[in-house]
Amino acid sequence: MARAGVQGRKAVLYGAITVVVTLMIAFAVGEFVLHQQRLGIEGSDNLDKGLFAYDPDLGWRLQPGWSGRHRHHDFDVAYKIGANGFRGNFRAARTRVAIVGDSFTFGFGAGVGQTFPELLDQMDPDRAVMNFGVPGYSTDQEVLLIEEVLPAYKPDLVLLVVYLGNDIADNMRLFPLQLDNAKPYFELADGQLIRRNNPVPKQRKPAHERGVHLGQIILAGSGLRPGFLQATLGRSETLRRLGLDFTPDVDLRDHFQRRQQRPLALFQALVLRARAAVVARGSQFGIILLAGRSFVQKPQGLSAQYQEFLRQSVSAWAAKKKIPLADTAGLLQSRFLDGQRGDYYANEGHLTVRGHKVVARFIARWIKNRSEFRN
């Protein structure tokens, strides 16, 4: 009897071990398959060559007359650049609006006629909306574009799109986080903007810069380091797809208050310079806030906290300076929390065609309701 009992317990133990080992093998196999799928998705980004050209003043520009396709796991769209070096229909109208921004304004993932500037242009025959979005630009390059390029187009209203994900961080850098090209930049000394990298060198990003990502910038000086188990679980593709988040549960507002003062001061000086250039030509000026997918879909995450801090800081400062501001970041987050999904591509991260429509409608209402923008 005793011998049978021992054998029974061993059988149960062996059975349990077999189940655990089988589950571990299944998890490992599943993790491998999902990881390979993820690598395939990340490697699917394929933009036809020739869109960008070197520019000694701005770092890079769009190649006039270029047309090509942008293929990704999430989309397959065509882009067309006009003879003037920008997307969209630049037409004559009673009122002319210039929208200046980066790849979100340019419209990565949106085909011809589908970007929010083009959709705005289609809404009112008396209001021409011009798309001056250039992928990779940060506020410093956008200010130079406003000063040097826009005067020829005589806009009545200039809207500067501020992408909260990396614009303010990139203003501090010789190389943007997401591109390998050198860029012009400014230093703020005794309240004065001093331009550097003029002309911009044909220099590629050095190896030690290529590994820098926004997460490192966000956490720099915070002392926050994820533990080994937390970091390991955070890298699991299986757990990520199950919606499990292992981001440290910490409030970084005090950290941002200390570390973001210099970037914000530089950003504010750049915006004031842009506004001064626009107002000097008798035009109106405003800001559009746009956030990344992480801000919208993971409001408690580190990236979302960073963007929320910048959102609140820029909004409060703009109100103080009486600069009109449209907060599409808050709009898109509210839509997601209300169950309205699909404004961002699930993998690539830019606005979907639906997202562009949402932003266009919001900006159209905002312009209509601003008394200073009325003719």
C-alpha positions in Angstrom: 0.0 0.0 0.0 2.8 2.4 1.0 4.7 1.5 -2.1 1.6 2.2 -4.2 1.1 5.5 -2.5 4.7 6.6 -3.3 4.3 5.5 -6.9 1.1 7.5 -7.1 2.7 10.7 -5.7 5.6 10.2 -8.2 3.2 9.8 -11.0 1.4 13.0 -10.0 4.7 14.9 -9.7 5.9 13.6 -13.0 2.6 14.6 -14.6 2.9 18.1 -13.1 6.4 18.4 -14.3 5.4 17.2 -17.8 2.6 19.8 -17.9 4.9 22.6 -16.8 7.6 21.7 -19.3 5.1 21.3 -22.1 3.7 24.8 -21.2 7.1 26.3 -21.1 8.0 24.8 -24.5 4.7 25.9 -26.0 5.3 29.4 -24.6 8.8 29.5 -25.9 7.7 28.3 -29.4 4.8 30.8 -29.4 7.1 33.6 -28.3 9.6 32.7 -31.1 6.8 32.8 -33.7 5.4 36.0 -32.5 8.8 37.6 -32.2 9.6 36.6 -35.8 6.3 38.0 -36.9 7.1 41.3 -35.1 10.5 41.4 -36.8 8.8 40.9 -40.1 6.3 43.8 -39.4 9.1 46.1 -38.3 11.1 45.2 -41.4 8.2 45.7 -43.7 8.7 49.5 -43.9 9.7 50.2 -47.5 9.7 53.8 -48.9 10.7 54.2 -52.5 14.0 56.0 -52.8 14.4 59.7 -53.7 11.9 61.4 -51.5 14.6 63.4 -49.6 17.3 65.6 -50.8 20.2 67.3 -48.9 19.6 71.0 -48.1 22.5 73.0 -46.5 20.0 75.3 -44.8 17.3 72.9 -43.5 19.3 69.7 -43.4 17.0 67.9 -45.9 14.0 68.8 -48.0 11.5 66.9 -50.2 12.5 66.3 -53.7 10.3 68.4 -56.1 8.4 66.3 -58.6 9.0 63.0 -56.8 6.4 60.3 -56.7 6.5 56.9 -55.2 5.0 54.3 -52.9 5.3 53.6 -49.2 4.7 50.0 -48.2 4.2 48.7 -44.7 2.5 45.8 -43.0 -0.2 48.4 -42.1 -0.6 50.2 -45.5 0.4 50.6 -49.1 0.0 54.2 -50.3 1.4 56.5 -52.9 2.9 59.9 -52.3 3.3 62.7 -54.9 5.5 65.8 -54.3 4.6 68.9 -56.3 7.1 71.0 -58.3 7.3 73.3 -55.3 8.7 70.5 -53.1 5.6 69.8 -50.9 2.5 67.6 -50.8 -1.0 68.7 -51.6 -2.9 71.1 -53.8 -1.6 74.7 -53.5 -4.4 76.7 -55.1 -5.6 80.2 -55.1 -8.3 81.2 -52.7 -9.6 84.1 -50.7 -7.9 82.8 -47.5 -4.6 80.8 -47.5 -3.6 78.6 -44.5 -0.1 77.1 -44.2 0.3 74.1 -41.9 3.9 73.4 -40.9 4.9 70.1 -39.3 6.7 66.7 -39.5 5.7 63.3 -40.8 2.3 63.4 -39.1 1.5 66.6 -41.1 3.2 65.2 -44.3 1.0 62.2 -43.8 3.0 59.0 -43.6 0.4 56.2 -44.3 -2.0 58.6 -46.0 -2.4 58.6 -49.8 -3.1 61.5 -52.1 -5.9 63.7 -50.8 -6.1 61.9 -47.5 -3.8 64.0 -45.2 -5.5 66.3 -42.7 -4.2 69.5 -44.5 -5.6 68.2 -47.8 -8.9 67.2 -46.2 -9.1 70.7 -44.7 -8.4 72.2 -48.1 -11.4 70.2 -49.5 -13.9 71.5 -46.9 -14.1 75.1 -48.0 -13.5 76.4 -51.6 -12.7 79.9 -50.2 -9.9 78.5 -47.9 -6.8 77.0 -49.4 -4.8 74.9 -47.0 -1.2 74.2 -47.9 0.8 71.2 -46.5 4.3 72.2 -45.4 5.0 69.0 -43.5 8.4 67.4 -43.9 9.1 64.0 -42.2 11.7 64.3 -39.4 11.5 68.1 -38.9 11.6 69.5 -35.4 10.6 73.0 -34.3 13.9 74.6 -35.2 13.7 73.5 -38.9 10.0 74.4 -39.0 10.9 77.9 -37.8 13.5 78.3 -40.5 11.0 77.1 -43.1 8.4 79.6 -41.8 11.0 82.4 -42.1 12.6 81.4 -45.4 10.0 79.5 -47.5 6.5 80.6 -46.5 6.8 84.3 -47.4 6.6 83.4 -51.1 3.1 81.8 -50.5 1.6 84.7 -48.6 -0.4 82.7 -46.1 -3.1 84.5 -44.0 -2.8 82.0 -41.2 0.2 79.8 -40.2 -0.4 76.8 -38.0 2.7 75.1 -36.4 2.1 71.5 -35.6 3.9 70.4 -32.4 4.4 66.7 -32.2 4.8 66.0 -28.5 6.5 62.7 -29.1 10.0 64.0 -30.1 9.9 67.6 -31.4 10.9 69.2 -28.2 13.6 66.6 -27.5 15.0 66.9 -31.1 15.3 70.6 -30.8 18.2 69.9 -28.4 20.0 67.5 -30.7 22.4 67.7 -33.7 20.8 64.6 -35.1 17.0 63.8 -34.8 16.1 60.6 -33.0 14.5 59.0 -36.0 16.7 60.0 -38.9 20.4 59.7 -39.6 20.8 63.2 -41.1 22.4 66.2 -39.5 20.1 69.2 -38.9 20.4 72.8 -38.0 19.8 73.7 -34.4 19.7 76.6 -32.0 21.2 77.3 -28.6 19.6 79.7 -26.2 22.0 82.0 -24.4 21.0 85.0 -22.4 17.6 84.9 -23.9 19.0 84.9 -27.5 18.8 82.2 -30.1 22.1 81.3 -31.6 22.0 79.2 -34.8 24.4 76.3 -35.1 25.2 73.9 -38.0 25.0 76.6 -40.6 25.4 75.3 -43.3 24.3 71.9 -42.2 27.2 69.4 -42.8 26.6 66.3 -44.9 27.3 64.2 -41.9 25.6 60.9 -40.9 24.7 60.1 -37.4 27.6 58.5 -35.5 27.3 55.0 -34.2 27.0 56.1 -30.5 24.0 58.3 -31.5 22.1 55.6 -33.3 21.2 53.6 -30.2 19.7 56.6 -28.4 15.9 56.4 -28.1 13.2 58.6 -26.5 12.9 56.3 -23.5 16.5 57.0 -22.5 15.9 60.8 -22.8 12.7 60.5 -20.7 14.3 58.6 -17.9 17.7 60.4 -17.9 18.5 61.6 -14.4 15.4 60.0 -12.9 17.3 57.1 -11.3 14.6 54.8 -12.5 15.8 51.4 -13.8 13.5 48.4 -14.5 14.4 45.3 -12.6 15.6 42.2 -14.4 12.2 40.3 -14.2 10.3 43.4 -15.2 12.6 44.1 -18.2 12.3 40.4 -19.2 8.6 40.4 -19.0 8.4 43.7 -20.8 10.2 42.2 -23.8 7.7 39.3 -24.2 5.8 39.6 -27.4 3.1 37.2 -26.1 2.4 39.3 -23.0 2.5 42.5 -25.0 -0.2 41.2 -27.3 -2.3 40.1 -24.3 -2.2 43.8 -23.3 -0.1 43.3 -20.2 2.1 46.3 -19.4 5.1 46.0 -17.1 6.0 49.7 -17.2 7.1 50.9 -13.7 4.2 52.4 -11.9 5.8 55.8 -11.0 4.8 59.4 -11.2 7.5 61.4 -13.1 6.0 64.9 -12.9 8.7 66.1 -10.5 11.4 64.6 -12.6 10.0 66.3 -15.8 9.7 69.6 -13.9 13.4 69.5 -13.3 14.7 68.0 -16.5 12.4 69.6 -19.1 12.9 73.3 -18.3 15.8 73.8 -20.8 14.1 72.0 -23.7 10.9 73.9 -23.0 12.7 77.3 -22.8 14.3 76.6 -26.2 11.0 75.5 -27.7 9.3 78.6 -26.4 12.0 80.9 -27.8 11.6 79.2 -31.2 7.9 79.5 -31.2 8.0 83.2 -30.3 10.5 83.7 -33.2 8.1 81.9 -35.6 5.2 84.0 -34.4 7.2 87.2 -34.8 8.1 86.3 -38.4 4.4 85.5 -39.2 2.9 88.6 -37.5 5.5 90.9 -39.2 4.0 89.8 -42.5 0.5 90.7 -41.3 -0.6 87.0 -40.9 -2.1 85.1 -38.0 -0.3 82.4 -36.0 -1.5 79.3 -34.1 -0.3 76.0 -32.6 -1.7 72.5 -33.1 -0.7 69.9 -30.6 -0.5 66.3 -31.8 0.6 63.3 -29.7 1.9 59.8 -30.5 0.0 56.6 -30.3 1.5 55.7 -26.9 0.0 58.9 -25.4 -3.4 57.9 -26.6 -3.4 54.2 -26.0 -1.3 53.9 -22.8 -2.1 57.0 -20.7 -0.1 55.7 -17.7 3.0 54.8 -19.6 6.3 56.6 -19.4 6.0 58.1 -22.9 2.4 59.2 -22.2 3.5 60.9 -18.9 6.2 62.7 -20.8 3.8 63.9 -23.5 1.2 64.8 -21.0 3.7 67.0 -19.1 4.7 68.8 -22.3 1.0 69.1 -23.4 0.1 70.8 -20.1 3.2 73.0 -20.2 2.8 74.1 -23.8 -0.9 74.7 -23.4 -0.4 76.9 -20.2 2.4 78.8 -21.8 0.5 79.4 -25.1 -2.5 80.7 -23.1 -0.2 83.1 -21.2 1.3 84.4 -24.5 -2.2 84.5 -26.1 -1.2 82.1 -28.8 -4.2 80.2 -30.2 -3.8 76.4 -29.6 -5.7 73.4 -30.9 -5.3 70.3 -28.7 -5.8 67.3 -31.0 -3.8 65.2 -28.5 -6.5 65.4 -25.9 -9.2 64.8 -28.5 -7.6 61.6 -29.8 -6.9 60.3 -26.3 -10.5 60.9 -25.3 -11.8 59.1 -28.4 -9.7 56.1 -27.6 -10.8 56.0 -24.0 -14.4 56.2 -25.2 -13.9 53.1 -27.3 -13.4 54.8 -30.6 -10.3 53.0 -31.9 -8.5 53.0 -35.2 -7.1 56.6 -35.4 -3.5 55.3 -35.4 -2.0 52.4 -37.3 -1.6 49.5 -35.0 2.1 48.8 -35.8 3.5 51.7 -37.8 2.1 54.4 -35.4 1.1 57.3 -37.6 -2.4 58.5 -38.1 -4.7 56.3 -40.2 -6.9 57.8 -42.9 -9.7 57.9 -40.2 -7.3 59.7 -37.8 -6.6 62.3 -40.4 -10.3 62.9 -40.9 -10.9 63.3 -37.2 -8.0 65.8 -36.9 -9.2 67.7 -40.0 -12.8 68.1 -38.7 -11.5 69.2 -35.3 -9.2 71.9 -36.8 -11.9 73.1 -39.1 -14.2 73.7 -36.1 -11.4 75.3 -34.1 -10.5 77.8 -36.9 -14.2 78.6 -37.4 -14.7 79.3 -33.7 -11.5 81.5 -33.3 -12.6 85.1 -33.7 -9.1 86.3 -34.6 -9.1 83.9 -37.6 -12.3 85.3 -39.1 -12.1 87.6 -42.1 
